């Protein structure tokens, strides 16, 4: 599927930015382009919706897996316990509302801890295998992603998208739906990789968070700000995901044939240099103020 328009500004002139390989699964090459007008970066072309599924079918894709095979997966799952608690602390510091919508719930780990904390949670997930895992592992029934368009207006106090926005095909359409569903004064948490970070600059085409073709878009802070401002949702805070710099660096070193010790050093440097370009992954806290 070839995009004829920039997903953010709608302009039609793009420049080649970088060739990146799908290091994780297929080893295919993909192209990232830069919009000549707004400088937004996106993968172009990408597999169509009905053909993207096989690119997610791997235990390496651990947002849809609980595999502990290998050092990287083992460490990821250990750290996840801490990051899940951190996410709940962030939410509770921003709102007292308990109606939570989690878009792209994966295997349901966040939905489970949120329910345990007293939230009434609706979880949406496009992948049937992930939904089945969540039901078996957590006893929670996730809804298909298409149910986003069926949810009631002003029904959520808080909406979360943990590393999901970069996967959304209908970007503008779905953000309009998010605005419709979020209550006035409600809060939205969007976590995405940050291509302006030190580790992105260091690893270049080996940077694991480009993750083509699963990642359709590659964000900087200014892109998130512009994209949501277009839909009357305002950014009010940026939060760091400090563990991600180490995880992404470990994967990047794996793709380069490097080693974990070097990855730890690059992850440390990335966090240390965050004042310049931001952290490897960032959480954007946004509000619907109407």
RODO-2510 file (C-alpha; in nm, 4 decimals, decimal comma):
residues 290
     n   res          X          Y          Z
     1     x     0,0000     0,0000     0,0000
     2     x     0,1522     0,3273    -0,1129
     3     x     0,0522     0,6427     0,0725
     4     x    -0,0138     0,9332    -0,1599
     5     x    -0,0607     1,1871     0,1214
     6     x     0,1272     1,2685     0,4403
     7     x    -0,0728     1,1208     0,7338
     8     x    -0,0292     1,4446     0,9319
     9     x    -0,0551     1,7404     0,6937
    10     x    -0,2013     1,5777     0,3832
    11     x     0,0649     1,7106     0,1451
    12     x     0,1853     1,4885    -0,1388
    13     x     0,5605     1,5531    -0,1762
    14     x     0,8009     1,3244     0,0118
    15     x     1,1774     1,2713     0,0215
    16     x     1,3600     0,9441     0,0824
    17     x     1,4908     0,9399     0,4397
    18     x     1,6265     0,5930     0,5128
    19     x     1,6192     0,2287     0,4021
    20     x     1,5479    -0,0010     0,6960
    21     x     1,5303    -0,3807     0,7147
    22     x     1,2704    -0,5825     0,9001
    23     x     1,5406    -0,7271     1,1233
    24     x     1,2934    -0,9113     1,3427
    25     x     1,1062    -1,1455     1,1102
    26     x     1,1258    -1,1270     0,7294
    27     x     1,4564    -0,9439     0,6610
    28     x     1,2729    -0,7465     0,3903
    29     x     1,3799    -0,3909     0,3125
    30     x     1,1416    -0,0975     0,3596
    31     x     1,1659     0,2752     0,2987
    32     x     1,1042     0,5596     0,5434
    33     x     1,0164     0,8910     0,3796
    34     x     1,0036     1,2474     0,5098
    35     x     0,7220     1,4850     0,4223
    36     x     0,8663     1,7858     0,2400
    37     x     0,6169     2,0164     0,4124
    38     x     0,5808     1,9164     0,7792
    39     x     0,8884     1,6867     0,8021
    40     x     0,6877     1,3945     0,9373
    41     x     0,8466     1,0513     0,8826
    42     x     0,6536     0,7406     0,7817
    43     x     0,7099     0,4012     0,6230
    44     x     0,6052     0,4084     0,2581
    45     x     0,4908     0,1795     0,1083
    46     x     0,3598    -0,0612     0,3743
    47     x     0,1702    -0,3912     0,3606
    48     x    -0,2046    -0,3412     0,3378
    49     x    -0,4239    -0,4086     0,6430
    50     x    -0,5131    -0,7571     0,5232
    51     x    -0,1468    -0,8507     0,4716
    52     x     0,0224    -0,7030     0,7806
    53     x    -0,0746    -0,9922     1,0127
    54     x     0,2200    -1,2259     0,9334
    55     x     0,4653    -0,9483     1,0259
    56     x     0,3450    -0,9788     1,3885
    57     x     0,3606    -1,3584     1,4135
    58     x     0,6774    -1,4094     1,6112
    59     x     0,7715    -1,4689     1,9748
    60     x     1,0233    -1,1907     1,9130
    61     x     0,7294    -0,9511     1,8980
    62     x     0,6951    -0,9527     2,2729
    63     x     0,4188    -0,6994     2,3222
    64     x     0,1999    -0,9888     2,2032
    65     x     0,3960    -1,2539     2,3891
    66     x     0,4999    -1,3565     2,7361
    67     x     0,7938    -1,5608     2,6162
    68     x     1,0983    -1,5698     2,8449
    69     x     1,3198    -1,7253     2,5778
    70     x     1,6497    -1,5425     2,5496
    71     x     1,8067    -1,2736     2,7654
    72     x     1,6212    -0,9816     2,6044
    73     x     1,2745    -1,1356     2,6477
    74     x     1,3573    -1,2409     3,0053
    75     x     1,4685    -0,8896     3,1021
    76     x     1,1722    -0,7311     2,9231
    77     x     0,9224    -0,9376     3,1200
    78     x     1,0990    -0,8643     3,4503
    79     x     1,0976    -0,4899     3,3847
    80     x     0,7339    -0,4962     3,2695
    81     x     0,6147    -0,5491     3,6275
    82     x     0,7739    -0,2172     3,7294
    83     x     0,6565    -0,0262     3,4220
    84     x     0,2963    -0,1407     3,4666
    85     x     0,2924     0,0037     3,8180
    86     x     0,4514     0,3250     3,6902
    87     x     0,1783     0,3654     3,4281
    88     x    -0,0916     0,3397     3,6927
    89     x     0,0850     0,5984     3,9103
    90     x     0,0974     0,8365     3,6139
    91     x    -0,2733     0,7901     3,5470
    92     x    -0,3771     0,8340     3,9093
    93     x    -0,1734     1,1543     3,9313
    94     x    -0,3691     1,3032     3,6389
    95     x    -0,7279     1,1943     3,7014
    96     x    -0,9573     1,0499     3,9659
    97     x    -1,1837     0,9020     3,6968
    98     x    -1,2091     0,5248     3,6785
    99     x    -1,3494     0,4639     3,3282
   100     x    -1,0440     0,3553     3,1266
   101     x    -1,0132     0,2601     2,7605
   102     x    -0,6933     0,0784     2,6605
   103     x    -0,6429     0,0790     2,2836
   104     x    -0,4125    -0,1942     2,1561
   105     x    -0,4244    -0,4003     2,4743
   106     x    -0,1989    -0,6785     2,3445
   107     x    -0,2016    -0,9765     2,5794
   108     x    -0,3815    -0,7752     2,8476
   109     x    -0,1156    -0,7282     3,1155
   110     x    -0,1952    -0,3590     3,1625
   111     x    -0,5720    -0,4185     3,1525
   112     x    -0,5323    -0,6756     3,4295
   113     x    -0,3354    -0,4524     3,6678
   114     x    -0,5682    -0,1580     3,5971
   115     x    -0,8709    -0,3692     3,6870
   116     x    -0,6973    -0,4843     4,0028
   117     x    -0,6454    -0,1172     4,0907
   118     x    -1,0178    -0,0459     4,0667
   119     x    -1,0521     0,0836     3,7128
   120     x    -1,3411    -0,0187     3,4901
   121     x    -1,1464    -0,1090     3,1771
   122     x    -1,2431    -0,1636     2,8169
   123     x    -0,9578    -0,3220     2,6218
   124     x    -0,9381    -0,3200     2,2424
   125     x    -0,7002    -0,5475     2,0521
   126     x    -0,6943    -0,6325     1,6780
   127     x    -0,5022    -0,9601     1,7066
   128     x    -0,7219    -1,2638     1,7686
   129     x    -0,4375    -1,4689     1,9189
   130     x    -0,3563    -1,1920     2,1677
   131     x    -0,7228    -1,1683     2,2688
   132     x    -0,7364    -1,5461     2,3191
   133     x    -0,4187    -1,5337     2,5322
   134     x    -0,5660    -1,2570     2,7476
   135     x    -0,8851    -1,4551     2,8080
   136     x    -0,6914    -1,7712     2,8966
   137     x    -0,4202    -1,6012     3,1074
   138     x    -0,6179    -1,3221     3,2770
   139     x    -0,9818    -1,4231     3,2333
   140     x    -1,0500    -1,0929     3,0577
   141     x    -1,2442    -1,0573     2,7340
   142     x    -1,0856    -0,7994     2,5065
   143     x    -1,2876    -0,6492     2,2235
   144     x    -1,1823    -0,6282     1,8580
   145     x    -1,0181    -0,3021     1,7560
   146     x    -1,3124    -0,2219     1,5279
   147     x    -1,5299    -0,1768     1,8372
   148     x    -1,3594     0,1626     1,8782
   149     x    -1,6209     0,3021     1,6403
   150     x    -1,9071     0,1595     1,8486
   151     x    -1,8146     0,3081     2,1863
   152     x    -2,0348     0,5787     2,3368
   153     x    -1,9517     0,9483     2,3210
   154     x    -1,7823     1,0936     2,6315
   155     x    -1,7548     0,7501     2,7916
   156     x    -1,3882     0,7388     2,9010
   157     x    -1,2132     0,9358     3,1753
   158     x    -0,8778     0,8156     3,0489
   159     x    -0,7583     0,6541     2,7251
   160     x    -0,4242     0,4779     2,6995
   161     x    -0,2212     0,3846     2,3914
   162     x     0,1006     0,2159     2,5026
   163     x     0,3162     0,1866     2,1894
   164     x     0,0098     0,1637     1,9666
   165     x    -0,0196     0,4889     1,7710
   166     x     0,2707     0,3928     1,5437
   167     x     0,0667     0,0905     1,4267
   168     x    -0,2642     0,2658     1,3464
   169     x    -0,3547     0,2634     0,9763
   170     x    -0,6355     0,5216     0,9902
   171     x    -0,4462     0,7777     1,1959
   172     x    -0,6652     1,0874     1,1594
   173     x    -0,9885     0,8876     1,1674
   174     x    -0,8987     0,7084     1,4892
   175     x    -0,7812     1,0254     1,6648
   176     x    -1,1186     1,1825     1,5868
   177     x    -1,2825     0,8777     1,7454
   178     x    -1,0596     0,9120     2,0523
   179     x    -1,1654     1,2749     2,0883
   180     x    -1,5319     1,1700     2,0612
   181     x    -1,4988     0,8986     2,3266
   182     x    -1,2862     1,0957     2,5751
   183     x    -1,4851     1,2977     2,8285
   184     x    -1,4313     1,6758     2,8391
   185     x    -1,1384     1,7202     3,0731
   186     x    -1,0373     1,3601     3,0136
   187     x    -0,6749     1,2583     2,9745
   188     x    -0,4997     1,0626     2,6997
   189     x    -0,1680     0,8804     2,7418
   190     x     0,0229     0,8094     2,4213
   191     x     0,3562     0,6236     2,4382
   192     x     0,5656     0,6072     2,1203
   193     x     0,9330     0,5682     2,0264
   194     x     1,1199     0,8935     1,9746
   195     x     1,3301     0,9093     1,6584
   196     x     1,5023     1,2264     1,7852
   197     x     1,6631     1,0344     2,0736
   198     x     2,0346     0,9682     2,1130
   199     x     1,9997     0,5929     2,0536
   200     x     1,8015     0,6531     1,7319
   201     x     2,0739     0,8852     1,6059
   202     x     2,3447     0,6376     1,7086
   203     x     2,1990     0,3190     1,5609
   204     x     2,0475     0,4761     1,2471
   205     x     1,9051     0,2016     1,0200
   206     x     1,9696    -0,0595     1,2922
   207     x     1,7584     0,1275     1,5494
   208     x     1,5141    -0,1383     1,6656
   209     x     1,2307     0,1081     1,7274
   210     x     1,1952     0,1808     1,3559
   211     x     1,0536    -0,1751     1,3538
   212     x     0,9357    -0,1659     0,9921
   213     x     0,6823    -0,2482     0,8588
   214     x     0,4926    -0,2853     1,1878
   215     x     0,5673     0,0774     1,2733
   216     x     0,3911     0,2818     1,0100
   217     x     0,5039     0,6162     1,1576
   218     x     0,8159     0,7488     1,3285
   219     x     0,7471     1,0314     1,5715
   220     x     0,9219     1,3271     1,7246
   221     x     0,7625     1,5400     1,9963
   222     x     0,6619     1,8101     1,7478
   223     x     0,4740     1,5524     1,5380
   224     x     0,2614     1,4400     1,8326
   225     x     0,1908     1,8018     1,9249
   226     x     0,0785     1,8944     1,5732
   227     x    -0,1195     1,5771     1,5109
   228     x    -0,3327     1,6099     1,8226
   229     x    -0,3658     1,9891     1,8047
   230     x    -0,5338     1,9364     1,4690
   231     x    -0,7999     1,7459     1,6636
   232     x    -0,8289     1,9932     1,9551
   233     x    -0,6393     1,7711     2,1957
   234     x    -0,3564     1,9528     2,3715
   235     x    -0,0261     1,8180     2,4979
   236     x     0,0337     1,9085     2,8612
   237     x     0,3227     1,6874     2,9725
   238     x     0,5977     1,4570     2,8453
   239     x     0,7088     1,1625     3,0600
   240     x     1,0190     0,9457     3,0098
   241     x     1,0246     0,5684     2,9551
   242     x     1,3818     0,5234     3,0772
   243     x     1,3946     0,1442     3,0515
   244     x     1,3155     0,1579     2,6800
   245     x     1,6541     0,3028     2,5891
   246     x     1,8200    -0,0134     2,7257
   247     x     1,5706    -0,2531     2,5685
   248     x     1,5846    -0,0840     2,2275
   249     x     1,9642    -0,0661     2,2434
   250     x     1,9840    -0,4380     2,3241
   251     x     1,7711    -0,5221     2,0218
   252     x     1,9669    -0,2796     1,8035
   253     x     2,2963    -0,4368     1,9085
   254     x     2,1513    -0,7794     1,8329
   255     x     2,0622    -0,6646     1,4811
   256     x     2,4133    -0,5230     1,4357
   257     x     2,5803    -0,8344     1,5771
   258     x     2,7015    -0,6391     1,8809
   259     x     2,6829    -0,7179     2,2512
   260     x     2,4640    -0,6455     2,5527
   261     x     2,7361    -0,4613     2,7465
   262     x     2,7649    -0,2045     2,4698
   263     x     2,3848    -0,1798     2,4572
   264     x     2,3772    -0,0968     2,8285
   265     x     2,6297     0,1805     2,7715
   266     x     2,4370     0,3297     2,4758
   267     x     2,1121     0,3086     2,6731
   268     x     2,2788     0,4943     2,9599
   269     x     2,4140     0,7611     2,7218
   270     x     2,0715     0,7997     2,5613
   271     x     1,9074     0,8767     2,8951
   272     x     2,1986     1,1033     2,9885
   273     x     2,1569     1,3014     2,6646
   274     x     1,7768     1,3243     2,6838
   275     x     1,7767     1,7040     2,7252
   276     x     1,8812     1,7386     2,3621
   277     x     1,6411     1,5126     2,1743
   278     x     1,4319     1,3438     2,4411
   279     x     1,4203     0,9865     2,5666
   280     x     1,4182     0,6727     2,3511
   281     x     1,0454     0,6372     2,4172
   282     x     0,8209     0,9031     2,5635
   283     x     0,4706     0,9213     2,7050
   284     x     0,2703     1,2215     2,5935
   285     x    -0,0040     1,3304     2,8302
   286     x    -0,2796     1,5079     2,6402
   287     x    -0,6154     1,6536     2,7349
   288     x    -0,9493     1,7093     2,5710
   289     x    -1,0458     2,0463     2,7180
   290     x    -1,3787     2,1162     2,5461
***
